[in-house]
Amino acid sequence: MLTADALGFSYGFSAMASPCELRLETRDSSLAERLGQVVEAEAARIEHKFSRYRDDSALSLINRSGGETVTVDDETADLLDYAASCHGLSGGRFDITSGVLRRVWRFDGSDRLPSRAEVRAVLPFVGWTKVNWRRPLLTLPKGMELDFGGLGKEYAVDVSLLKVQALTPAPALVNFGGDLRVSGPRADGKPWRVAIESVEQAGTAEAHLGLLHGALTTSGDARRFLLKDGVRYSHILDPRTGWPVKDPPRSVTVAAPTCLEAGLLSTLAMLQGRRAEAFLRDQGIQAWWLR
């Protein structure tokens, strides 16, 4: 849907279980409509290809390979290379094989925790080092799965904005569920105004930031958690143990040149648990967190 504002247009749609939008500062409504459709089509393409929820996705075909070696295309290979680098840089905390842990974890706000035996039973199917990846050949051990949930939406934002920039010099912002990237300053030279959502009340802003260039992403557990005997269990799981990290921030927002970079850093900060703030300071990056 296309709507107008003081400086241009906003094209909204739903994808990747998130509200999505392109904001384009132009007086040309037909251009805004056309580029909005370009962004929507790109989001749909990436979701179709890399969603773990679609039986016909390229990712699901990999996950059903049953230990057989498969050949992947360049786009998939690039994401796998990036995931491998993230795994190494994070000391194993960032692991795209850890999605299988949701077989025993359900972060629905209840007090239902899996037993330690249930978690131990799943751990043999977690671990990037068990995957044989020699571009373009991938061998995923039987019973294991890949999950691009920590990369896919951020990648889609980056690719979508680049497509918009290739077609127009007009100032643009692409926002998929709060993960966003801008092409540069607004038409009046001012920064884009971006809200950090409150962890206590959905739909309200805790603070506002000005973004002149680059990307912002937010990671958090405000909506997905378990609560038992007064202890809050975050949905941020350590793939090395299969258990939630201890005492992470409620949310972490990071600024970086690309959405992929910002998403990695915000996720890694959450995975540090109570050391998240120290990690972010050590990295020397722009970041905001809420406890």
C-alpha positions as a LaTeX table, in Angstrom:
\begin{tabular}{lrrr}
\hline
Residue & $x$ (\AA) & $y$ (\AA) & $z$ (\AA) \\
\hline
Met1 & 0.00 & 0.00 & 0.00 \\
Leu2 & 1.32 & 3.45 & $-0.96$ \\
Thr3 & 0.77 & 6.42 & 1.34 \\
Ala4 & 2.05 & 9.99 & 1.10 \\
Asp5 & 3.80 & 12.14 & 3.70 \\
Ala6 & 5.33 & 15.61 & 3.71 \\
Leu7 & 8.52 & 14.65 & 1.88 \\
Gly8 & 7.52 & 11.64 & $-0.18$ \\
Phe9 & 5.88 & 8.23 & 0.01 \\
Ser10 & 5.82 & 5.07 & 2.09 \\
Tyr11 & 5.10 & 1.69 & 0.52 \\
Gly12 & 4.09 & $-0.93$ & 3.10 \\
Phe13 & 3.65 & $-4.70$ & 2.93 \\
Ser14 & 4.15 & $-7.82$ & 5.04 \\
Ala15 & 6.97 & $-10.34$ & 4.65 \\
Met16 & 9.15 & $-12.54$ & 6.85 \\
Ala17 & 6.48 & $-12.39$ & 9.57 \\
Ser18 & 7.13 & $-8.64$ & 9.85 \\
Pro19 & 5.69 & $-5.31$ & 8.74 \\
Cys20 & 7.93 & $-3.97$ & 5.98 \\
Glu21 & 8.24 & $-0.64$ & 4.22 \\
Leu22 & 10.12 & 1.43 & 1.70 \\
Arg23 & 10.20 & 5.16 & 2.40 \\
Leu24 & 11.18 & 7.17 & $-0.66$ \\
Glu25 & 11.56 & 10.95 & $-0.69$ \\
Thr26 & 10.26 & 11.87 & $-4.12$ \\
Arg27 & 7.27 & 13.67 & $-5.60$ \\
Asp28 & 6.87 & 10.94 & $-8.20$ \\
Ser29 & 4.15 & 8.60 & $-6.91$ \\
Ser30 & 4.54 & 6.19 & $-9.82$ \\
Leu31 & 8.27 & 5.82 & $-9.07$ \\
Ala32 & 7.53 & 5.18 & $-5.40$ \\
Glu33 & 4.91 & 2.57 & $-6.31$ \\
Arg34 & 7.22 & 0.83 & $-8.77$ \\
Leu35 & 10.18 & 0.72 & $-6.38$ \\
Gly36 & 7.94 & $-0.41$ & $-3.56$ \\
Gln37 & 6.92 & $-3.35$ & $-5.72$ \\
Val38 & 10.60 & $-4.05$ & $-6.45$ \\
Val39 & 11.37 & $-4.19$ & $-2.72$ \\
Glu40 & 8.32 & $-6.33$ & $-1.98$ \\
Ala41 & 9.25 & $-8.77$ & $-4.75$ \\
Glu42 & 12.83 & $-9.01$ & $-3.47$ \\
Ala43 & 11.64 & $-9.70$ & 0.07 \\
Ala44 & 9.30 & $-12.40$ & $-1.23$ \\
Arg45 & 12.09 & $-13.95$ & $-3.32$ \\
Ile46 & 14.52 & $-14.15$ & $-0.41$ \\
Glu47 & 11.84 & $-15.44$ & 1.96 \\
His48 & 10.79 & $-18.09$ & $-0.54$ \\
Lys49 & 14.39 & $-19.18$ & $-1.04$ \\
Phe50 & 15.66 & $-19.18$ & 2.54 \\
Ser51 & 12.62 & $-19.73$ & 4.78 \\
Arg52 & 12.74 & $-22.79$ & 7.00 \\
Tyr53 & 8.93 & $-22.71$ & 7.12 \\
Arg54 & 8.40 & $-23.39$ & 3.41 \\
Asp55 & 8.71 & $-26.98$ & 2.23 \\
Asp56 & 9.61 & $-25.78$ & $-1.27$ \\
Ser57 & 12.41 & $-23.40$ & $-0.23$ \\
Ala58 & 16.00 & $-24.01$ & $-1.26$ \\
Leu59 & 16.89 & $-24.14$ & 2.44 \\
Ser60 & 14.31 & $-26.83$ & 3.16 \\
Leu61 & 15.67 & $-28.91$ & 0.30 \\
Ile62 & 19.12 & $-28.68$ & 1.89 \\
Asn63 & 17.70 & $-29.64$ & 5.28 \\
Arg64 & 16.10 & $-32.71$ & 3.72 \\
Ser65 & 19.29 & $-33.82$ & 1.97 \\
Gly66 & 19.77 & $-36.62$ & 4.50 \\
Gly67 & 23.55 & $-36.46$ & 4.58 \\
Glu68 & 23.96 & $-36.32$ & 0.81 \\
Thr69 & 26.27 & $-33.71$ & $-0.71$ \\
Val70 & 24.46 & $-30.88$ & $-2.51$ \\
Thr71 & 25.70 & $-28.12$ & $-4.79$ \\
Val72 & 24.47 & $-24.64$ & $-3.88$ \\
Asp73 & 24.24 & $-21.47$ & $-5.98$ \\
Asp74 & 26.43 & $-18.40$ & $-5.49$ \\
Glu75 & 23.93 & $-16.48$ & $-3.36$ \\
Thr76 & 23.50 & $-19.38$ & $-0.93$ \\
Ala77 & 27.26 & $-19.95$ & $-0.95$ \\
Asp78 & 27.89 & $-16.31$ & $-0.02$ \\
Leu79 & 25.56 & $-16.60$ & 2.98 \\
Leu80 & 27.19 & $-19.85$ & 4.05 \\
Asp81 & 30.64 & $-18.26$ & 3.82 \\
Tyr82 & 29.41 & $-15.36$ & 5.92 \\
Ala83 & 27.86 & $-17.71$ & 8.48 \\
Ala84 & 31.11 & $-19.68$ & 8.69 \\
Ser85 & 33.04 & $-16.47$ & 9.34 \\
Cys86 & 30.52 & $-15.43$ & 12.01 \\
His87 & 30.87 & $-18.80$ & 13.71 \\
Gly88 & 34.63 & $-18.43$ & 13.90 \\
Leu89 & 34.61 & $-14.80$ & 15.03 \\
Ser90 & 32.05 & $-15.54$ & 17.77 \\
Gly91 & 33.86 & $-18.51$ & 19.25 \\
Gly92 & 30.96 & $-20.77$ & 18.23 \\
Arg93 & 28.23 & $-18.61$ & 19.75 \\
Phe94 & 26.75 & $-17.74$ & 16.33 \\
Asp95 & 25.77 & $-21.03$ & 14.73 \\
Ile96 & 23.24 & $-21.48$ & 11.92 \\
Thr97 & 22.76 & $-25.14$ & 12.89 \\
Ser98 & 21.29 & $-24.21$ & 16.30 \\
Gly99 & 17.71 & $-23.86$ & 15.04 \\
Val100 & 17.03 & $-27.51$ & 15.90 \\
Leu101 & 17.02 & $-26.49$ & 19.56 \\
Arg102 & 13.47 & $-25.23$ & 19.01 \\
Arg103 & 12.46 & $-28.91$ & 18.98 \\
Val104 & 12.63 & $-28.73$ & 22.79 \\
Trp105 & 12.40 & $-25.00$ & 23.54 \\
Arg106 & 9.09 & $-23.11$ & 23.20 \\
Phe107 & 9.39 & $-19.48$ & 24.23 \\
Asp108 & 5.72 & $-18.72$ & 24.77 \\
Gly109 & 5.84 & $-16.88$ & 28.08 \\
Ser110 & 4.94 & $-20.01$ & 30.06 \\
Asp111 & 6.95 & $-21.84$ & 32.73 \\
Arg112 & 7.50 & $-25.00$ & 30.66 \\
Leu113 & 11.24 & $-25.69$ & 30.51 \\
Pro114 & 12.67 & $-28.75$ & 28.78 \\
Ser115 & 14.56 & $-31.24$ & 30.90 \\
Arg116 & 18.34 & $-31.39$ & 30.74 \\
Ala117 & 18.00 & $-34.82$ & 29.16 \\
Glu118 & 15.81 & $-33.40$ & 26.39 \\
Val119 & 18.36 & $-30.69$ & 25.65 \\
Arg120 & 21.23 & $-33.19$ & 25.66 \\
Ala121 & 19.33 & $-35.33$ & 23.15 \\
Val122 & 19.25 & $-32.46$ & 20.64 \\
Leu123 & 22.81 & $-31.19$ & 21.07 \\
Pro124 & 24.39 & $-33.86$ & 18.79 \\
Phe125 & 22.55 & $-32.15$ & 15.90 \\
Val126 & 24.07 & $-28.73$ & 16.68 \\
Gly127 & 27.49 & $-27.54$ & 15.58 \\
Trp128 & 28.76 & $-25.85$ & 12.42 \\
Thr129 & 32.05 & $-27.78$ & 12.69 \\
Lys130 & 30.10 & $-30.98$ & 11.92 \\
Val131 & 29.06 & $-29.56$ & 8.53 \\
Asn132 & 31.28 & $-30.20$ & 5.53 \\
Trp133 & 31.34 & $-26.96$ & 3.54 \\
Arg134 & 33.66 & $-26.71$ & 0.53 \\
Arg135 & 32.14 & $-24.09$ & $-1.74$ \\
Pro136 & 29.94 & $-24.88$ & $-3.64$ \\
Leu137 & 29.57 & $-28.34$ & $-2.07$ \\
Leu138 & 27.71 & $-28.77$ & 1.20 \\
Thr139 & 27.23 & $-31.95$ & 3.21 \\
Leu140 & 24.83 & $-31.59$ & 6.12 \\
Pro141 & 24.83 & $-34.61$ & 8.47 \\
Lys142 & 21.53 & $-36.46$ & 8.70 \\
Gly143 & 19.25 & $-34.95$ & 11.34 \\
Met144 & 20.89 & $-31.54$ & 11.24 \\
Glu145 & 19.32 & $-28.37$ & 9.82 \\
Leu146 & 20.44 & $-24.92$ & 8.73 \\
Asp147 & 18.54 & $-21.83$ & 9.80 \\
Phe148 & 19.19 & $-18.40$ & 8.26 \\
Gly149 & 16.90 & $-16.71$ & 10.78 \\
Gly150 & 19.80 & $-14.65$ & 12.09 \\
Leu151 & 20.83 & $-13.50$ & 8.61 \\
Gly152 & 17.95 & $-13.62$ & 6.16 \\
Lys153 & 15.99 & $-10.50$ & 7.06 \\
Glu154 & 19.13 & $-8.37$ & 7.39 \\
Tyr155 & 20.40 & $-9.66$ & 4.05 \\
Ala156 & 17.06 & $-8.86$ & 2.44 \\
Val157 & 17.20 & $-5.26$ & 3.69 \\
Asp158 & 20.70 & $-4.76$ & 2.28 \\
Val159 & 19.87 & $-6.26$ & $-1.11$ \\
Ser160 & 16.58 & $-4.37$ & $-1.38$ \\
Leu161 & 18.16 & $-1.00$ & $-0.65$ \\
Leu162 & 20.90 & $-1.63$ & $-3.22$ \\
Lys163 & 18.23 & $-2.37$ & $-5.82$ \\
Val164 & 16.48 & 0.90 & $-5.00$ \\
Gln165 & 19.74 & 2.86 & $-5.20$ \\
Ala166 & 20.46 & 1.37 & $-8.62$ \\
Leu167 & 17.18 & 2.83 & $-9.91$ \\
Thr168 & 16.98 & 6.25 & $-8.26$ \\
Pro169 & 19.14 & 8.78 & $-6.38$ \\
Ala170 & 16.15 & 9.74 & $-4.21$ \\
Pro171 & 16.71 & 9.35 & $-0.45$ \\
Ala172 & 15.40 & 5.97 & 0.69 \\
Leu173 & 14.89 & 3.90 & 3.82 \\
Val174 & 14.14 & 0.17 & 3.81 \\
Asn175 & 12.72 & $-1.22$ & 7.05 \\
Phe176 & 11.87 & $-4.89$ & 7.61 \\
Gly177 & 10.47 & $-5.39$ & 11.09 \\
Gly178 & 12.72 & $-2.79$ & 12.70 \\
Asp179 & 15.90 & $-3.83$ & 10.89 \\
Leu180 & 16.61 & $-0.97$ & 8.52 \\
Arg181 & 19.10 & 0.76 & 6.27 \\
Val182 & 19.13 & 4.19 & 4.66 \\
Ser183 & 20.73 & 5.43 & 1.45 \\
Gly184 & 21.98 & 8.63 & 3.08 \\
Pro185 & 20.49 & 11.81 & 4.60 \\
Arg186 & 16.92 & 12.86 & 3.93 \\
Ala187 & 16.09 & 15.26 & 1.13 \\
Asp188 & 16.47 & 18.22 & 3.49 \\
Gly189 & 19.89 & 17.00 & 4.65 \\
Lys190 & 18.61 & 15.90 & 8.05 \\
Pro191 & 18.91 & 12.40 & 9.54 \\
Trp192 & 16.09 & 9.90 & 9.42 \\
Arg193 & 14.27 & 9.70 & 12.75 \\
Val194 & 14.19 & 6.13 & 14.05 \\
Ala195 & 12.46 & 4.84 & 17.19 \\
Ile196 & 13.79 & 2.24 & 19.62 \\
Glu197 & 10.77 & 0.28 & 20.80 \\
Ser198 & 10.05 & $-0.03$ & 24.50 \\
Val199 & 10.63 & $-3.48$ & 26.00 \\
Glu200 & 7.73 & $-2.93$ & 28.38 \\
Gln201 & 4.98 & $-1.75$ & 26.02 \\
Ala202 & 4.84 & $-2.81$ & 22.39 \\
Gly203 & 4.25 & $-0.04$ & 19.91 \\
Thr204 & 5.71 & 2.71 & 22.09 \\
Ala205 & 9.13 & 4.30 & 21.74 \\
Glu206 & 11.79 & 4.15 & 24.44 \\
Ala207 & 13.96 & 6.64 & 22.54 \\
His208 & 14.52 & 8.18 & 19.11 \\
Leu209 & 17.74 & 8.19 & 17.10 \\
Gly210 & 18.91 & 10.13 & 14.07 \\
Leu211 & 20.40 & 8.05 & 11.24 \\
Leu212 & 22.30 & 9.77 & 8.41 \\
His213 & 23.73 & 6.67 & 6.76 \\
Gly214 & 24.10 & 2.93 & 7.21 \\
Ala215 & 21.91 & 0.52 & 9.12 \\
Leu216 & 20.31 & $-0.18$ & 12.48 \\
Thr217 & 19.19 & $-3.54$ & 13.84 \\
Thr218 & 17.73 & $-4.57$ & 17.17 \\
Ser219 & 17.95 & $-7.93$ & 18.91 \\
Gly220 & 15.99 & $-8.70$ & 22.06 \\
Asp221 & 13.83 & $-11.02$ & 24.10 \\
Ala222 & 11.01 & $-8.70$ & 25.14 \\
Arg223 & 8.38 & $-10.88$ & 23.44 \\
Arg224 & 9.87 & $-14.40$ & 23.61 \\
Phe225 & 10.85 & $-15.86$ & 26.95 \\
Leu226 & 9.98 & $-18.36$ & 29.67 \\
Leu227 & 9.43 & $-17.53$ & 33.33 \\
Lys228 & 9.80 & $-20.16$ & 36.03 \\
Asp229 & 10.20 & $-19.70$ & 39.79 \\
Gly230 & 10.93 & $-16.02$ & 39.29 \\
Val231 & 13.71 & $-16.67$ & 36.75 \\
Arg232 & 13.34 & $-15.26$ & 33.24 \\
Tyr233 & 14.75 & $-17.49$ & 30.48 \\
Ser234 & 15.66 & $-15.58$ & 27.30 \\
His235 & 15.03 & $-17.08$ & 23.85 \\
Ile236 & 18.69 & $-16.30$ & 23.07 \\
Leu237 & 20.21 & $-19.79$ & 23.20 \\
Asp238 & 23.90 & $-20.62$ & 23.48 \\
Pro239 & 24.42 & $-23.32$ & 20.82 \\
Arg240 & 27.36 & $-24.72$ & 22.76 \\
Thr241 & 25.18 & $-25.66$ & 25.73 \\
Gly242 & 21.64 & $-25.64$ & 24.34 \\
Trp243 & 20.50 & $-23.36$ & 27.18 \\
Pro244 & 19.54 & $-19.68$ & 27.28 \\
Val245 & 22.34 & $-17.22$ & 27.90 \\
Lys246 & 22.28 & $-15.74$ & 31.38 \\
Asp247 & 21.06 & $-12.23$ & 32.02 \\
Pro248 & 21.18 & $-10.70$ & 28.53 \\
Pro249 & 19.83 & $-7.18$ & 27.94 \\
Arg250 & 16.16 & $-6.97$ & 27.05 \\
Ser251 & 17.23 & $-5.40$ & 23.75 \\
Val252 & 20.36 & $-4.27$ & 21.93 \\
Thr253 & 20.35 & $-1.83$ & 19.00 \\
Val254 & 23.49 & $-1.47$ & 16.87 \\
Ala255 & 24.47 & 0.93 & 14.08 \\
Ala256 & 26.76 & $-0.33$ & 11.32 \\
Pro257 & 27.38 & 0.24 & 7.60 \\
Thr258 & 25.14 & $-2.69$ & 6.57 \\
Cys259 & 22.23 & $-4.57$ & 8.11 \\
Leu260 & 24.17 & $-7.82$ & 8.02 \\
Glu261 & 26.98 & $-6.29$ & 10.10 \\
Ala262 & 24.61 & $-4.58$ & 12.52 \\
Gly263 & 22.56 & $-7.77$ & 12.92 \\
Leu264 & 25.62 & $-9.85$ & 13.67 \\
Leu265 & 26.88 & $-7.42$ & 16.30 \\
Ser266 & 23.50 & $-7.04$ & 18.03 \\
Thr267 & 23.07 & $-10.82$ & 18.11 \\
Leu268 & 26.61 & $-11.39$ & 19.39 \\
Ala269 & 26.01 & $-8.84$ & 22.13 \\
Met270 & 22.90 & $-10.70$ & 23.28 \\
Leu271 & 24.85 & $-13.95$ & 23.23 \\
Gln272 & 27.33 & $-12.43$ & 25.68 \\
Gly273 & 24.61 & $-12.37$ & 28.33 \\
Arg274 & 25.51 & $-10.15$ & 31.27 \\
Arg275 & 28.73 & $-9.15$ & 29.46 \\
Ala276 & 26.82 & $-7.61$ & 26.56 \\
Glu277 & 27.56 & $-4.00$ & 27.47 \\
Ala278 & 31.27 & $-4.69$ & 27.97 \\
Phe279 & 31.37 & $-6.49$ & 24.61 \\
Leu280 & 29.80 & $-3.53$ & 22.83 \\
Arg281 & 32.20 & $-1.07$ & 24.47 \\
Asp282 & 35.16 & $-3.26$ & 23.53 \\
Gln283 & 34.03 & $-3.28$ & 19.90 \\
Gly284 & 33.93 & 0.52 & 19.84 \\
Ile285 & 30.63 & 0.59 & 17.95 \\
Gln286 & 27.53 & 2.74 & 18.26 \\
Ala287 & 25.03 & 0.78 & 20.30 \\
Trp288 & 22.13 & 1.24 & 22.70 \\
Trp289 & 20.76 & $-1.32$ & 25.13 \\
Leu290 & 17.83 & $-1.69$ & 27.49 \\
Arg291 & 17.78 & $-3.79$ & 30.65 \\
\hline
\end{tabular}
